[in-house]
Each structure stands twice: as structure tokens, then as C-alpha cells.
């Protein structure tokens, strides 16, 4: 065979492969490939990273945590075509969590995890928190805040020191030091990827409450209803006790029968779509009862409950898209919590590509967590009741400092420190900005 013939064959093979990819994006796809088609369509737009999650956020989330059914395969193929590397692991495959058999939580973070994920250090402490080391016993003079949330609050895709939760702790301590408060702050992160509202409640009761928190910060997202649906269906499928009376009541009110909850030969819910359809009208009722129960648990120990609404990156959480869910969340939070911190507009005026992990993952990156921290700091300062709870006007101070407004100005106008910079600034606003590091 001549070199010219070999060259022609090589050319034809390359041309055929390229043509195949193009035809995949142009030809009609079977119904089961609808989500993949969405991804390929968006690959031709300026927002190729909006794809699947703009159509079915729950499906995207299931894919992230690694609980896809067979229908997830086409979506995965489309993500590969968009450039997703083969070593990009899902949460369940990252070896940072473990399943808990016959348990309402279903899974939890492994204690003392330490590995590199996406070029960032993912660590947990001895208690399985995505956080720094802490003791169970609260140190004297310490004000403890516990954070309950899901993947964005856990910090999926960013280093442990770069989560908005740890940036918040750094700022609170720097600001307290500058204002002359002798109080020390610890912000304990109990967030776990894919945890539903009711799992966050259970995590508080069983894991966070023993740490004697002085304030509970619950992080809500526009995905919460879908996370609730995933979790409840998993409870049915794994035959785990529903635990809470308000969930059991919703199941009865939904008219679900043992026949509806039968499993197929693969131990999956045979009539999952029917189960979800019957339960759907009751999700907000479950969410309301969840927050009510959490508030009661917090107040029983004298801890206020503050709720922050945390956005994802991109147009799935853009103003018009999030409006109905946001209104429902605000209503529930106002009814049940002591403080509402609405951070939903944090990413509205920034280029999504600058604050998202990747084209196939809309979790905030390190810069995104900086923006979340800034928004949270502003919300705390603007909420007079919450701010004075953290920094009492009659607190034990050894010096006076300017009003919080001055801190906000400095915090916004001064450039962030470089990653290697660790020293606290002497100014209160520099103290807040100090926490804003990669």
C-alpha cells in the first residue's frame, strides 16, 4: 500500500468521525436522548454550559452525585462532546462520602478525608465536616455558628479554605478583633452535597446540635424541592423509615399505596413517576414543616435560626427563572426563621464563565465563593438584629471602632489579597476583605 493510499484512508477516517459528531448534533434523536440534544444545541450557543441543568436541574444534580438511571448515559456523552474530561469525578465516586445503611441520612462525608479534586484540596475534619479542625466542647468565649446546606455550601470544586463558610469565619474574627470584641467565632460547616431540606434537619439534630451552636445558618437553594423528591424516593426504594411524622402524613395525604411503592427486578421503584406525581402537591407542605421543626429545635436551646438563599451560577437561577421558587422560599423562611438573608442576586451581574466551576458544572468556583461571602457579609451587616446578635452593642469591648458602613466601603473598594497572604489587616474592612482570599 502506497503512502498516498494510507494518507487518503486516514483522511477519510478522520472525515467520517467528524461527520458522525456533526450528524449527532443535527439528526433527530430518540425521545430518551432529549437532554443530550439540549446539550448539543447549547454547545452551538454562547452558553454551552447551560445545557441539561437548564431543562432538568434535578437530572443534572442526580448526574453530579452519581445516581443516574440509564437515561443519564446520553447526557454524559453530550458532556464529553463539550469537553468534559474523563477524570472529572462525581460526588459519589470521589471517595469523600460513604453510604449509611437503613439510615434517614442515606450517606455522609467521610471523616478525615484528604484528596485532590479538580486541582483543589478536599478535606474533612475528624467529625466529617468539610471544615477545619474543631473540638466537640465549645471553647470559652467562643460564639458558634453551624451551617446546614448542600453542595454549594459544602464547597464542591473549591479548596477547603476557599469556601464561603470559612471566609465568613475569617471575617467575623477579624471584624470582632478590630471592633474590640473579645468574642471568638467558629463557623462549623455541616453541609453535604445533595442533602435535602429534611436531611439538613436530621443532620442538625444528630450531628450539629451536640456542638452547642449559638446560631444556626440554614442554606436554601432553588433546587431544594427536587432534592427533597430525590431523597424521599430513595427512602422508599431502600425501604428506610421515613422518621418524621410530617413526611408520613404527606405520604398518607398523597394517597400512596403499597402497590405504588413496589420495586422492580433491579430493586428500583417500579412506578417512580406515579409516586412523584402523587407527592408533588405536598412538597411545599413538607418543606414548611421541615423549617418549622428546625426552628423549634434551634429555639429549644436558645439558638436563633437564620436562613440564607444561595444561588447557582447561570440563567437557571436568573431573575425570571427563579422568581416563583424564590417567592415560595421567602414566604417559608419569613414564616419560620428569625432572619432571612436573600443572596439570590449574587451572580446576576457577572459573567457566568468567570464564577462557575466548568462548562458542565454550575457550582461556584473560588471566585464565586468570594462573591457569596461578600454578599453574605453585606446581608449580615444590613440585618441590624442579626448584626447586633453577633456583635452586641453592650458587648465586652476594649475599644470603639467605626460603624459597619465604613467596613462595607473599604471591603468593596480594596483589592483582594493574594492567596499566600495570611495576615489580618488592622482595619475592620480590611479584616472582612482578608477572608476574601482564594
C-alpha positions as CSV (number, residue, x, y, z in Angstrom):
1,X,0.0,0.0,0.0
2,X,1.4,3.4,-1.0
3,X,1.9,6.2,1.4
4,X,-0.6,8.2,-0.7
5,X,-3.3,5.5,-0.2
6,X,-2.6,5.4,3.5
7,X,-3.0,9.2,3.6
8,X,-6.3,9.0,1.8
9,X,-7.6,6.4,4.2
10,X,-6.5,8.4,7.2
11,X,-8.2,11.4,5.8
12,X,-11.4,9.5,5.1
13,X,-11.5,8.1,8.6
14,X,-11.0,11.5,10.2
15,X,-13.6,13.0,7.9
16,X,-16.1,10.2,8.9
17,X,-15.5,10.7,12.6
18,X,-16.0,14.4,12.3
19,X,-19.1,13.9,10.2
20,X,-20.5,11.5,12.7
21,X,-20.2,14.0,15.5
22,X,-21.9,16.7,13.4
23,X,-24.7,14.4,12.4
24,X,-25.2,13.5,16.1
25,X,-26.0,17.2,16.7
26,X,-28.1,17.6,13.6
27,X,-30.2,14.5,13.2
28,X,-33.4,13.9,15.2
29,X,-32.7,11.9,18.4
30,X,-34.9,9.3,20.1
31,X,-37.1,10.6,22.9
32,X,-34.7,9.3,25.6
33,X,-32.0,11.5,24.2
34,X,-33.8,14.8,24.7
35,X,-31.5,16.0,27.3
36,X,-28.4,15.2,25.2
37,X,-30.0,17.1,22.3
38,X,-30.4,20.1,24.6
39,X,-26.7,19.9,25.4
40,X,-25.7,19.7,21.8
41,X,-27.9,22.6,20.9
42,X,-26.4,24.8,23.7
43,X,-23.0,23.8,22.5
44,X,-23.7,25.8,19.4
45,X,-24.7,28.8,21.5
46,X,-22.7,31.3,23.6
47,X,-23.9,29.4,26.8
48,X,-22.9,25.8,26.0
49,X,-22.7,25.2,29.8
50,X,-26.4,25.8,30.4
51,X,-27.5,22.6,28.7
52,X,-29.1,19.9,30.8
53,X,-29.4,21.7,34.0
54,X,-31.5,24.5,32.5
55,X,-34.1,21.9,31.4
56,X,-34.0,19.5,34.3
57,X,-32.0,20.7,37.3
58,X,-32.8,17.6,39.2
59,X,-31.4,15.4,36.5
60,X,-28.3,17.4,36.4
61,X,-28.0,17.1,40.2
62,X,-28.6,13.3,40.0
63,X,-25.8,13.1,37.4
64,X,-23.5,15.1,39.6
65,X,-23.9,12.8,42.7
66,X,-23.8,9.7,40.6
67,X,-27.3,8.3,41.0
68,X,-28.3,8.4,37.3
69,X,-30.5,5.7,35.8
70,X,-29.9,4.5,32.2
71,X,-31.3,7.8,30.9
72,X,-28.2,9.5,32.1
73,X,-25.9,7.9,29.5
74,X,-26.8,10.3,26.6
75,X,-26.3,13.3,28.8
76,X,-22.9,12.0,29.8
77,X,-22.0,11.5,26.1
78,X,-23.0,15.1,25.3
79,X,-20.9,16.4,28.2
80,X,-17.9,14.5,26.7
81,X,-18.6,16.2,23.4
82,X,-18.5,19.6,25.2
83,X,-15.0,18.8,26.6
84,X,-15.7,17.2,30.0
85,X,-12.5,15.3,30.9
86,X,-12.8,11.6,31.7
87,X,-11.2,12.2,35.1
88,X,-13.9,14.6,36.3
89,X,-15.5,12.5,39.1
90,X,-18.9,12.7,40.5
91,X,-19.6,13.2,44.2
92,X,-20.4,9.6,44.9
93,X,-17.3,8.4,43.0
94,X,-14.9,10.9,44.7
95,X,-14.4,8.6,47.8
96,X,-15.2,11.5,50.1
97,X,-18.6,10.2,51.2
98,X,-19.9,6.9,52.5
99,X,-23.3,5.2,52.5
100,X,-25.2,4.6,55.7
101,X,-27.4,1.6,55.6
102,X,-31.0,1.8,56.9
103,X,-30.5,5.5,57.9
104,X,-32.6,8.5,57.1
105,X,-29.5,10.5,56.0
106,X,-28.6,7.8,53.5
107,X,-24.9,9.0,53.2
108,X,-22.4,11.3,54.9
109,X,-18.9,12.7,54.4
110,X,-16.1,10.5,55.4
111,X,-14.1,11.8,58.5
112,X,-10.5,12.9,57.8
113,X,-10.8,12.8,54.0
114,X,-7.9,14.4,52.2
115,X,-7.6,14.2,48.4
116,X,-7.2,16.4,45.4
117,X,-10.4,17.0,43.4
118,X,-10.3,19.2,40.3
119,X,-6.9,20.6,41.3
120,X,-8.3,21.7,44.8
121,X,-7.7,20.2,48.2
122,X,-10.9,18.5,49.5
123,X,-10.5,17.8,53.3
124,X,-12.8,16.9,56.1
125,X,-12.2,17.0,59.8
126,X,-12.4,14.2,62.4
127,X,-16.2,14.8,62.6
128,X,-16.8,14.5,58.9
129,X,-17.3,18.2,58.4
130,X,-16.0,20.0,55.2
131,X,-14.1,22.2,57.5
132,X,-11.1,23.0,59.7
133,X,-10.5,21.0,62.9
134,X,-12.7,21.7,65.9
135,X,-13.4,20.3,69.3
136,X,-16.8,19.0,70.4
137,X,-16.7,21.1,73.5
138,X,-17.1,24.8,72.8
139,X,-14.0,26.8,73.9
140,X,-14.7,29.6,76.4
141,X,-15.6,32.9,74.9
142,X,-16.5,31.3,71.6
143,X,-19.6,32.0,69.6
144,X,-20.5,29.1,67.4
145,X,-22.4,29.2,64.1
146,X,-23.4,25.9,62.4
147,X,-24.1,25.9,58.6
148,X,-26.6,23.4,57.1
149,X,-26.7,23.1,53.4
150,X,-25.9,21.1,50.2
151,X,-23.1,21.0,47.6
152,X,-22.6,24.8,47.1
153,X,-22.3,25.3,50.9
154,X,-20.1,22.2,51.2
155,X,-17.8,23.8,48.6
156,X,-17.9,21.2,45.8
157,X,-15.0,22.0,43.4
158,X,-13.1,24.5,45.6
159,X,-10.4,24.1,48.3
160,X,-11.5,23.8,51.9
161,X,-10.0,27.2,52.8
162,X,-11.8,28.8,49.9
163,X,-15.4,28.0,50.9
164,X,-17.6,31.0,51.7
165,X,-18.2,29.4,55.0
166,X,-14.5,29.6,56.0
167,X,-14.2,33.1,54.5
168,X,-17.1,34.1,56.8
169,X,-15.4,32.7,59.8
170,X,-12.2,34.6,59.0
171,X,-14.1,37.9,58.5
172,X,-16.1,37.5,61.7
173,X,-13.0,37.1,63.8
174,X,-11.1,39.9,62.0
175,X,-14.1,42.2,62.4
176,X,-14.5,41.3,66.0
177,X,-10.8,41.9,66.7
178,X,-10.9,45.4,65.0
179,X,-14.1,46.4,66.8
180,X,-12.6,45.3,70.1
181,X,-14.9,42.4,70.9
182,X,-13.3,39.7,73.0
183,X,-15.6,37.1,71.4
184,X,-14.2,34.4,69.1
185,X,-16.2,32.9,66.2
186,X,-16.3,29.4,64.9
187,X,-18.4,28.6,61.8
188,X,-18.9,24.9,61.5
189,X,-19.8,23.5,58.1
190,X,-22.3,20.6,58.2
191,X,-23.3,20.9,54.6
192,X,-23.2,17.8,52.4
193,X,-23.7,17.6,48.7
194,X,-27.3,16.6,47.6
195,X,-28.7,16.9,51.2
196,X,-32.4,17.7,51.0
197,X,-34.1,20.1,53.5
198,X,-35.2,17.2,55.7
199,X,-31.7,15.7,55.6
200,X,-30.3,19.1,56.8
201,X,-32.8,19.0,59.7
202,X,-31.7,15.5,60.6
203,X,-28.0,16.5,60.4
204,X,-28.7,19.3,62.8
205,X,-30.5,17.2,65.3
206,X,-28.0,14.3,65.3
207,X,-24.7,16.0,64.4
208,X,-24.7,19.7,64.8
209,X,-26.7,20.2,68.0
210,X,-24.1,18.5,70.2
211,X,-21.6,21.2,69.3
212,X,-23.8,23.7,71.2
213,X,-24.3,26.3,68.4
214,X,-25.3,29.9,69.3
215,X,-26.7,30.5,65.8
216,X,-27.9,28.2,63.0
217,X,-27.4,29.3,59.4
218,X,-29.6,27.2,57.0
219,X,-28.7,27.5,53.3
220,X,-31.7,27.1,50.9
221,X,-31.5,26.8,47.2
222,X,-33.8,26.8,44.2
223,X,-33.1,23.1,43.9
224,X,-34.4,22.2,47.3
225,X,-37.8,20.8,46.1
226,X,-36.0,18.5,43.6
227,X,-33.5,17.3,46.3
228,X,-36.4,16.6,48.6
229,X,-38.1,14.5,45.8
230,X,-34.8,12.5,45.2
231,X,-34.3,11.8,48.9
232,X,-37.9,10.7,49.6
233,X,-37.9,8.4,46.6
234,X,-34.6,7.0,47.8
235,X,-36.1,6.3,51.2
236,X,-38.9,4.4,49.5
237,X,-36.6,2.5,47.3
238,X,-34.2,1.5,50.1
239,X,-37.1,0.7,52.5
240,X,-35.8,3.2,55.1
241,X,-38.1,4.5,57.8
242,X,-39.5,8.0,56.9
243,X,-38.7,9.1,60.5
244,X,-40.7,12.3,60.6
245,X,-44.4,12.4,61.2
246,X,-44.9,15.3,58.7
247,X,-43.4,13.2,55.9
248,X,-45.5,10.2,56.9
249,X,-48.6,12.4,56.9
250,X,-47.8,13.8,53.4
251,X,-47.5,10.2,52.1
252,X,-50.9,9.4,53.5
253,X,-52.4,12.6,52.2
254,X,-50.9,11.9,48.8
255,X,-52.8,8.6,48.7
256,X,-49.7,6.4,48.1
257,X,-50.3,2.7,48.5
258,X,-48.0,-0.3,49.0
259,X,-48.7,-1.2,45.4
260,X,-47.4,2.2,44.2
261,X,-44.2,1.6,46.1
262,X,-43.3,-1.8,44.7
263,X,-39.8,-2.5,43.4
264,X,-38.8,-4.0,40.1
265,X,-36.3,-6.8,39.5
266,X,-33.5,-4.2,39.9
267,X,-34.8,-3.1,43.3
268,X,-35.9,0.3,41.8
269,X,-39.2,1.9,42.3
270,X,-41.4,0.4,39.6
271,X,-43.8,3.3,39.5
272,X,-41.5,6.1,40.3
273,X,-43.2,8.7,38.1
274,X,-46.5,7.9,39.7
275,X,-45.0,8.3,43.2
276,X,-43.6,11.7,42.3
277,X,-46.8,12.8,40.7
278,X,-48.8,12.0,43.8
279,X,-46.3,13.6,46.1
280,X,-45.7,16.7,44.1
281,X,-48.6,18.8,45.6
282,X,-47.2,18.1,49.1
283,X,-43.6,19.1,48.7
284,X,-44.0,22.7,50.0
285,X,-46.0,21.4,52.9
286,X,-43.1,19.1,53.8
287,X,-40.6,21.9,53.4
288,X,-42.7,24.2,55.7
289,X,-42.9,21.5,58.3
290,X,-39.1,20.9,58.0
291,X,-38.2,24.5,58.7
292,X,-40.8,24.7,61.5
293,X,-39.2,21.6,63.1
294,X,-35.7,23.0,62.6
295,X,-36.7,26.4,64.2
296,X,-38.2,24.6,67.2
297,X,-35.1,22.5,67.7
298,X,-32.9,25.7,67.5
299,X,-35.1,27.7,69.8
300,X,-35.2,25.0,72.4
301,X,-31.5,25.6,73.0
302,X,-31.7,29.4,72.6
303,X,-30.1,29.5,69.1
304,X,-31.7,31.8,66.5
305,X,-32.3,30.4,63.0
306,X,-31.1,32.4,60.1
307,X,-31.8,31.3,56.5
308,X,-29.7,32.3,53.5
309,X,-30.9,31.7,49.9
310,X,-27.8,30.6,47.9
311,X,-27.9,30.8,44.1
312,X,-26.3,28.6,41.5
313,X,-24.4,30.2,38.6
314,X,-26.1,30.8,35.3
315,X,-29.5,31.5,33.9
316,X,-31.3,28.6,35.7
317,X,-31.2,30.9,38.7
318,X,-31.6,34.1,36.7
319,X,-34.3,36.6,38.0
320,X,-37.2,35.4,35.8
321,X,-36.4,31.7,36.1
322,X,-36.0,31.8,39.9
323,X,-38.9,34.1,40.7
324,X,-41.6,31.5,41.5
325,X,-39.3,29.3,43.6
326,X,-37.8,32.4,45.3
327,X,-41.2,33.7,46.3
328,X,-42.1,30.4,47.9
329,X,-38.8,30.2,49.7
330,X,-39.0,33.7,51.0
331,X,-42.5,33.0,52.3
332,X,-41.5,29.8,54.1
333,X,-38.4,31.4,55.6
334,X,-40.2,34.5,56.8
335,X,-42.7,32.4,58.5
336,X,-40.3,30.1,60.3
337,X,-36.9,31.7,60.6
338,X,-35.6,34.6,62.7
339,X,-33.6,36.1,59.8
340,X,-33.8,36.0,56.0
341,X,-30.6,36.6,54.0
342,X,-31.5,36.6,50.3
343,X,-28.3,36.2,48.3
344,X,-30.2,35.1,45.2
345,X,-28.9,38.0,43.0
346,X,-25.2,37.4,43.8
347,X,-24.3,36.3,40.3
348,X,-26.8,38.4,38.3
349,X,-24.3,40.9,37.0
350,X,-21.2,38.8,36.4
351,X,-20.1,36.6,33.5
352,X,-21.1,33.0,34.5
353,X,-17.9,31.7,32.9
354,X,-15.8,33.7,35.5
355,X,-17.5,32.2,38.5
356,X,-18.6,28.7,37.6
357,X,-16.5,25.5,38.0
358,X,-16.6,24.5,34.4
359,X,-18.8,24.5,31.3
360,X,-20.5,21.3,32.5
361,X,-20.8,22.3,36.2
362,X,-22.6,25.4,37.5
363,X,-21.3,25.2,41.1
364,X,-19.4,28.4,42.0
365,X,-15.7,28.3,41.8
366,X,-13.2,30.1,44.1
367,X,-14.2,33.5,42.7
368,X,-17.9,32.5,43.1
369,X,-17.4,31.7,46.7
370,X,-15.7,35.1,47.2
371,X,-18.8,36.7,45.8
372,X,-21.1,34.6,48.0
373,X,-19.1,35.6,51.0
374,X,-19.2,39.3,50.1
375,X,-23.0,39.1,49.6
376,X,-23.4,37.3,53.0
377,X,-21.2,39.8,54.8
378,X,-23.4,42.6,53.4
379,X,-26.6,40.8,54.3
380,X,-25.4,40.3,57.9
381,X,-24.3,44.0,58.3
382,X,-27.6,45.2,56.8
383,X,-29.7,43.0,59.1
384,X,-29.5,45.0,62.3
385,X,-31.0,42.3,64.5
386,X,-28.5,39.7,63.3
387,X,-25.6,42.0,63.4
388,X,-26.2,43.0,67.0
389,X,-26.7,39.4,67.8
390,X,-23.2,38.7,66.6
391,X,-21.7,42.0,67.9
392,X,-23.8,43.2,70.8
393,X,-23.8,46.9,71.4
394,X,-23.3,46.3,75.1
395,X,-20.7,43.5,74.5
396,X,-17.4,43.3,76.1
397,X,-15.2,45.6,74.0
398,X,-11.9,47.1,74.8
399,X,-12.0,49.8,72.1
400,X,-14.5,51.5,69.8
401,X,-14.5,51.3,66.0
402,X,-16.3,53.0,63.2
403,X,-19.8,51.9,62.0
404,X,-20.3,48.8,59.9
405,X,-21.0,51.0,56.9
406,X,-17.3,52.1,56.8
407,X,-16.3,48.5,56.8
408,X,-18.5,47.8,53.8
409,X,-17.0,50.6,51.9
410,X,-13.4,49.5,52.5
411,X,-14.3,45.9,51.9
412,X,-15.8,46.7,48.5
413,X,-13.1,49.1,47.2
414,X,-9.9,47.5,48.2
415,X,-8.3,44.7,46.1
416,X,-8.4,41.2,47.5
417,X,-5.3,39.7,49.0
418,X,-3.1,37.2,47.1
419,X,-3.6,33.6,48.0
420,X,-0.4,33.4,50.0
421,X,-1.3,36.5,52.1
422,X,-2.5,35.3,55.6
423,X,-2.0,38.4,57.8
424,X,-5.1,40.2,59.2
425,X,-5.4,43.8,58.3
426,X,-5.8,46.3,61.2
427,X,-8.8,48.0,59.7
428,X,-12.3,46.4,60.1
429,X,-12.9,46.5,56.4
430,X,-9.6,45.0,55.6
431,X,-10.4,42.3,58.2
432,X,-13.5,41.5,56.2
433,X,-11.6,41.6,52.9
434,X,-8.9,39.4,54.4
435,X,-11.3,36.5,54.4
436,X,-11.8,37.0,50.7
437,X,-8.9,35.0,49.5
438,X,-8.6,32.0,47.2
